[in-house]
Amino acid sequence: MSLIADYGSVLLILACTFGFFMAWGVGANDVANAMGTSVGSRALTIKQAILIAMVFEFCGAYLAGGEVTETIKNGIVDATIITPDLMVLGMMSALLAAGTWLLIATAKGWPVSTTHSIVGAVIGFAAVGVSMDAVHWSAIGPIVASWVVTPFLSGLVAFGLFMSVQKLIIDTDAPFRNAKRFVPFYMFLTGFMVALMTVTKGLKHVGLHLSGNQGVLLALGIGVLVMLLGMTILSRIQVDAEADKTFHYASVEKVFAVLMVFTACSMAFAHGANDVANAVGPLAAIVGVIESQGAAAVGAKAAVPGWVLLLGAVGIVIGLATYGYKVIATIGKEITELTPSRGFAAELATASTVVGASAIGLPVSTTHTLVGAVLGIGIARGIGALNLGVIGSIFVSWIVTLPAGAILAILFFGILRTVFG
Amino acid sequence: MPTNPFISLFGRSPIGPMQQHIAKAHECASHLVPLFEAVMAQDWARVEREQQEMVRLEKEADQLKKSVRIHLPKSLFLPVPRSDLLELLSVQDKVANRAKDIAGLMLGRQMVIPATLQPLMLTYVQRCVDASAQALKAMNELDELLEAGFAGREASQVVTMVEELEGIEEDTDRLQIEVRRALFKLESQLPPVDVMFLYTVIEWVGEVADRAERVGGRLEQLLAR
């Protein structure tokens, strides 16, 4: 226990720095993909996208980020085998490794996932630095499976949403009128779904305890509020006869553009909820050990301290503000194939899937879920052209990132052990 | 600058360029009317100007065609079969090709259209250009078709447009017979070689409408699955 007693505060400050570094990386990279679709379909300007991302990433991370954090903290490694000392150093090296890998990948333009990086890093230090038994190999299965299942699921949802839009709005005599009639329901769905996952799963650490029914009622209420807000905005949208001449659905798309503002919010929220854990999970584990002076059982399921989530949330926002906006700008300019009616389907499907995964504590890759959703719409004959060659590179990045995170974590673990040994 | 894989997931949609291409091809074909008017006025300077313009438009259409082909690699996942799209493109291109051929032949041989034949001939040419205009109109629905997922009302609307195109083409067939019959009556008073080439021109003008109709047929094929 001497390590924690001697260096407790130093380690805590270092860990916070590393956690912040990782959160910065999440904000700089991942958020851009989430927001780029809205900018690309011209539903939002870059400034608006960043503003939305800041507010809703923060809310998602702070309000609903707890469950996934728990998985990263306790679900992947067996804390009863790892001594408190090794746990602190290991999680620190994991944060540093994942953050570094993100930095390298960003510089090189590789499609890595922040989630994969941290999961790989945590497995790496535990398996090699401690012992093979320290890893909950049975818990890895669902995580790995989710990387295939979630894109598939979001693809399915996106396909369904796109088809429902076709049936209800596009393929009718009066698409514009039907758009105004049905789009509020999609808005309700967006608000309800995000609210439901949040109130039933995420609000514990804010001190709000609701029963199942209360949660559903509250979510319904929020959904209705969102819908009413949306209807107010929609009432101001008029038919643009001039634009309709060259493209019959121009006015309809204007209605969808409003919807997309809502789904962009939910997307940012979902991303914050799931991905803040990548930075905060290991940090929470470290804080738990240090605050109990290494005495408490490391595996104890303590609630994630609010200030740790806050640190992660702030880190994401700063990453977004200092670097992410550039990536959003590039992505936004280049995705012109996505009209608001498809972009909304992609975003809502991704947000639903990711928020759902967050609720059961599964760390998933937002980017890959989004890719799945886009493919789903493509299969529904909704996108002009998709480059399937890229799927290969995305799969390679899946495979490469895990060992890369692991190797870096092992390296840093060795260094930290020598320094504090 | 390394590109984000998420961006490169979106290929360049061929829909817009396809529409640009048919617009160019039709523009080239539409010059047939002023070309014939100039020929009938025996204003060879004007004929040459029209012919030059058509050559330029045909070349531009060619370039558009090439760029669509280049941007359609095998790994691209499209809402419609790639092969059908490429065939549609080549049929579109043939509209411009034939129109250009006609201009070249008329200028090269300084052809004379007998006065009594002129009004009928002009109606015939105009109707053939109408066919290519209708093909353009149908192709302009391609972006709406994409929006509608190549199905439903929008698809049946396009089918109606294609049927209209078929109607126009039938008109041109009928007109072609009339023009031929009128020429047959004049045949004996004209230099035989000129008559031969007049028949060729009549046939080629008909082919412009024919090829425009085939554009419609290919478009229907895109919707057929």
Interface residues (C-beta under 8 A of the other chain):
Chain A: A32 N33 G36 K108 G109 W110 P111 F162 M163 Q166 I170 D171 T172 D173 F247 H248 Y249 V327 T330 I331 E334 I335 T336 E337 L338 T339 S341 T367 L370 V371 V374 G378 A380 R381 G382 I383 G384 A385 L386 N387 L388 G389 V390 I391 S393 I394 S397
Chain B: M1 P2 T3 N4 P5 F6 I7 S8 L9 F10 G11 R12 S13 P14 I15 P73 S75 L76 F77 L78 P79 V80 D143 E144 L146 E147 A148 G149 F150 A151 G152 R153 E154
